[in-house]
Amino acid sequence: MTDQKIILAGGNGYLGSLLAKHFSSRAKEVIILARKQKAQNGNIRTIAWDGKTADNWVSELENADLLINLCGKNVNCRYTPKNQEEIINSRVVPTRLLGKAIEGLIVPPKLWINMTSATIYRHAEDHAQDEYTGDIGYGFSIDVCKAWEDSFFENELPKTRKIALRMGIVLGRADGAFPRLLNLVKFGLGGRQGDGKQYVNWVHEQDAIHTIEWLLNHEEINGVINCTAPNAVTNEVLMQTIRKGYGIPFGLPTPTWLLAIGAKIIGTETELILKSRWVKPAILLDNGFQFQYGKIEEAVHDILSLRI
């Protein structure tokens, strides 16, 4: 165990809980900034913050080795004007707040990782989008990502290395997209969605965690980093792989028109399913990061092998 201090802003969600558990066995202390203060759990402390105002939590950032900002309203909703405003503000406001807080510290965090999204790139079925030459897309989701990253990079913090981590869809057993896709498979609805040709940029939860730890130890890297598995797959291949792994050979496909109806019923947007996100983690690969689960078959096998 090291004497490192890890801060997780908005760390009570799926990925934040995984990171807290991971670093609690490696760091001296893990501090979660969340809406409600909780009793200390081992070396994990939870401190109250609202993501809008500076308070006692600011002093906790002093001498931190790593600050990870995970704040953001779930985009799995209808894009009404009210939800759009909440989606943007829940990302931009905490990011700006943390930036201002860091400016006033004596010994600020060595590394600040701000979670953003790989959905910032355009709909791509022709070739992968990377950090060097990738094309930024258009539409509400991309506007969110741009505002998010702009608020992160708008102020210079000479003593703090900054990384905008463009996350793919994190696949794991406990939460996120995978359990929902698996439920479709279980009920015989695990066929392709739309025409199935749209790419899915995914990353196994353990590779997401190890990417963050790897970046902490590679001080030469900063800026925008894609955090996705090196082998994106189409929606059709993804669903086929989950069906095969679970032992169900057939799944009814869901055509685009039916997705549109279903999205309205359950309160979400078809873009989350139909946009082709083909993203390559070029900087990680160029600098020698080794993915444990580089292929979708490996990831699905691992996740399903853990099921009860």
C-alpha positions in Angstrom: 0.0 0.0 0.0 1.2 3.5 -0.9 0.7 6.8 1.0 -1.3 8.1 -1.9 -4.5 10.2 -1.5 -7.3 9.7 -4.0 -10.3 12.0 -4.4 -13.4 10.9 -6.2 -15.8 13.7 -7.0 -19.3 12.3 -7.6 -17.9 8.9 -6.7 -21.0 7.1 -5.5 -22.0 5.7 -8.9 -21.1 2.5 -10.7 -17.6 3.4 -11.8 -16.9 5.5 -8.7 -17.7 2.6 -6.4 -15.3 0.3 -8.4 -12.6 2.9 -8.3 -13.0 3.4 -4.5 -12.7 -0.3 -3.9 -9.7 -0.6 -6.2 -7.7 2.2 -4.7 -8.7 1.5 -1.1 -6.3 -1.5 -1.2 -3.5 0.6 -2.7 -3.7 4.1 -1.4 -3.5 5.5 2.1 -7.0 7.1 1.8 -9.8 7.5 -0.6 -12.1 10.4 -0.3 -15.5 10.5 -2.0 -17.3 13.8 -2.6 -21.0 13.0 -2.6 -24.3 14.7 -1.8 -24.6 13.0 1.6 -21.9 12.4 4.2 -21.5 8.7 5.2 -19.7 6.9 8.0 -16.1 6.0 7.3 -15.6 2.6 5.7 -12.0 1.5 6.3 -9.8 4.1 4.6 -12.7 5.3 2.5 -14.3 8.6 3.7 -17.3 10.3 2.2 -17.6 14.0 2.5 -20.7 16.1 1.6 -20.6 18.5 -1.3 -23.3 19.8 -3.7 -21.1 20.2 -6.7 -22.0 23.9 -6.8 -20.4 25.7 -3.9 -17.0 25.8 -2.2 -17.1 24.5 1.4 -15.1 22.3 3.8 -14.4 19.8 1.1 -12.0 22.1 -0.7 -9.2 21.6 2.0 -9.4 17.8 1.3 -7.9 18.4 -2.2 -4.7 19.6 -0.6 -1.8 17.1 -1.3 -4.0 14.8 -3.3 -2.2 12.5 -5.8 -5.3 12.0 -7.9 -8.6 13.8 -8.3 -11.2 12.1 -10.5 -14.3 14.0 -11.5 -17.2 11.6 -12.3 -20.1 14.1 -12.0 -22.9 14.1 -14.5 -26.6 13.4 -14.8 -27.4 10.2 -16.6 -28.0 10.8 -20.3 -30.4 7.9 -20.5 -33.5 10.2 -20.7 -35.6 12.2 -23.1 -33.8 15.3 -24.3 -36.4 17.8 -23.1 -35.2 21.4 -22.6 -35.2 20.8 -18.8 -33.2 17.6 -19.1 -30.8 19.1 -21.6 -30.1 22.0 -19.2 -29.6 19.5 -16.3 -27.3 17.3 -18.3 -25.0 20.2 -19.3 -25.0 21.9 -15.9 -24.4 18.7 -13.9 -21.1 18.4 -15.9 -19.9 22.0 -16.4 -20.7 23.4 -13.0 -18.8 20.9 -10.9 -15.9 20.9 -13.3 -15.6 24.7 -13.1 -16.0 24.6 -9.3 -13.1 22.1 -9.0 -10.9 24.2 -11.2 -11.5 27.3 -9.1 -10.9 25.3 -5.9 -7.6 24.0 -7.2 -6.4 27.5 -8.1 -6.5 28.4 -4.5 -4.6 25.4 -3.1 -1.1 25.5 -1.7 -0.3 21.9 -2.8 -2.9 21.0 -5.5 -3.6 17.5 -6.8 -0.8 16.1 -9.0 -3.3 14.7 -11.5 -6.8 15.7 -12.3 -8.8 13.3 -14.5 -12.1 14.6 -15.8 -14.4 11.9 -17.1 -15.8 12.9 -20.5 -17.3 10.8 -23.3 -16.1 9.2 -26.5 -19.4 10.1 -28.0 -17.9 13.5 -28.9 -16.7 12.0 -32.2 -19.0 11.9 -35.3 -21.1 8.9 -36.3 -18.5 6.7 -37.9 -18.9 3.5 -39.9 -15.9 4.1 -42.3 -13.0 4.2 -39.9 -12.0 4.6 -36.3 -11.8 8.0 -34.7 -8.7 8.7 -32.5 -7.3 11.6 -30.5 -5.0 12.7 -33.4 -7.3 12.9 -36.4 -10.8 12.1 -35.1 -13.7 14.3 -36.3 -15.9 16.0 -33.7 -19.5 15.3 -34.4 -22.6 17.5 -34.1 -25.8 17.4 -32.2 -26.8 17.7 -28.5 -24.6 14.9 -27.1 -21.6 16.4 -28.8 -22.5 19.9 -27.6 -22.5 18.5 -24.0 -19.1 16.9 -24.5 -17.6 20.1 -25.9 -18.9 22.2 -23.1 -17.7 19.7 -20.6 -14.1 19.6 -22.0 -14.1 23.4 -22.5 -14.9 24.0 -18.8 -12.1 21.5 -17.9 -9.4 23.1 -20.0 -10.5 26.8 -19.7 -8.1 27.6 -16.8 -4.4 26.7 -16.6 -3.2 24.9 -13.5 0.6 24.7 -13.8 1.0 22.4 -10.8 -1.7 19.9 -11.8 -1.5 17.6 -14.8 -4.9 17.4 -16.5 -6.5 14.5 -18.6 -9.9 14.5 -20.2 -10.7 10.8 -20.3 -13.1 10.1 -23.1 -14.8 7.0 -21.8 -16.5 4.4 -23.9 -19.4 2.3 -22.6 -18.1 0.5 -19.5 -19.1 -3.1 -19.5 -19.3 -5.0 -16.2 -21.5 -7.3 -14.2 -23.0 -5.1 -11.5 -24.4 -2.1 -13.4 -24.2 0.0 -16.6 -25.1 -1.2 -20.0 -24.2 -4.9 -19.8 -26.9 -6.1 -17.4 -29.6 -4.4 -19.6 -28.3 -6.0 -22.7 -28.2 -9.4 -21.0 -31.8 -9.0 -19.9 -32.8 -8.5 -23.5 -30.9 -11.7 -24.4 -32.6 -13.6 -21.5 -36.1 -12.7 -22.8 -35.3 -13.6 -26.4 -34.9 -10.0 -27.6 -31.2 -10.0 -28.0 -31.0 -9.5 -31.7 -29.5 -6.5 -33.6 -30.9 -3.1 -32.9 -31.6 -1.0 -36.0 -29.6 -2.4 -38.8 -26.9 -3.6 -36.4 -24.1 -2.0 -38.4 -23.5 0.8 -35.9 -20.2 0.5 -33.9 -20.1 0.3 -30.2 -17.1 1.7 -28.4 -16.8 -0.3 -25.2 -14.3 -1.0 -22.4 -14.3 -3.7 -19.7 -14.6 -2.2 -16.3 -11.2 -3.6 -15.2 -9.5 -2.0 -18.1 -11.2 1.3 -17.3 -9.8 1.1 -13.8 -6.3 0.0 -14.9 -6.2 2.8 -17.5 -6.7 5.4 -14.7 -4.1 3.8 -12.5 -1.7 3.6 -15.5 -2.2 7.3 -16.3 -1.5 8.1 -12.7 1.9 6.5 -13.0 2.8 8.0 -16.5 3.5 11.6 -15.7 4.4 12.4 -19.3 0.9 12.0 -20.6 -1.8 14.7 -20.5 -4.6 16.2 -22.5 -7.3 14.2 -24.3 -7.2 10.4 -23.9 -9.6 7.9 -25.4 -10.6 5.1 -22.9 -12.1 2.4 -25.1 -11.1 -1.2 -26.0 -8.9 -1.3 -29.1 -11.4 -3.5 -31.0 -14.7 -1.8 -31.4 -17.5 -4.1 -32.7 -20.8 -3.6 -34.4 -24.1 -3.8 -32.4 -24.9 -7.0 -34.3 -21.6 -8.6 -33.2 -22.0 -7.4 -29.6 -25.5 -8.9 -29.3 -24.4 -12.1 -31.0 -21.4 -12.4 -28.6 -23.6 -12.0 -25.5 -26.1 -14.5 -26.8 -23.4 -17.0 -27.6 -21.8 -16.5 -24.2 -25.1 -17.0 -22.4 -26.1 -20.0 -24.4 -29.1 -18.5 -26.3 -28.7 -19.0 -30.0 -31.5 -16.7 -31.2 -32.6 -13.2 -30.4 -35.4 -11.1 -32.1 -34.0 -8.0 -33.8 -35.5 -4.6 -33.0 -36.0 -2.4 -36.1 -35.5 1.3 -36.0 -39.2 2.2 -36.0 -39.8 0.0 -33.0 -36.8 1.4 -31.2 -38.3 4.9 -31.7 -41.6 3.8 -30.1 -39.9 2.0 -27.3 -37.6 4.9 -26.5 -40.6 7.2 -26.0 -42.2 4.6 -23.8 -39.2 4.1 -21.5 -38.1 7.8 -21.6 -34.8 7.6 -23.5 -33.4 8.5 -26.9 -32.6 6.2 -29.9 -29.3 8.0 -30.5 -27.9 6.2 -27.5 -28.4 2.9 -29.4 -28.2 3.9 -33.1 -25.2 6.3 -33.2 -22.1 4.5 -34.6 -19.3 5.1 -32.1 -16.1 3.7 -33.6 -13.3 5.0 -31.4 -9.6 4.0 -31.1 -7.5 4.5 -28.0 -4.4 5.6 -30.0 -2.5 7.3 -27.2 -2.8 4.4 -24.8 -1.7 2.0 -27.5 1.1 4.2 -28.7 2.5 4.4 -25.1 2.4 0.7 -24.3 -0.8 0.3 -22.3 -1.8 -3.4 -22.3 -5.6 -4.1 -22.4 -6.5 -7.2 -20.4 -9.8 -7.5 -22.3 -9.0 -6.3 -25.8 -11.6 -8.4 -27.6 -15.3 -8.4 -26.9 -15.3 -12.2 -26.6 -12.8 -12.0 -23.8 -14.8 -9.3 -22.0 -18.2 -11.0 -22.3 -16.7 -14.4 -21.2 -15.2 -12.8 -18.1 -18.4 -10.9 -17.1 -20.6 -13.9 -17.6 -18.3 -16.2 -15.7 -18.9 -14.1 -12.6 -22.7 -14.4 -12.7 -24.4 -16.2 -9.9 
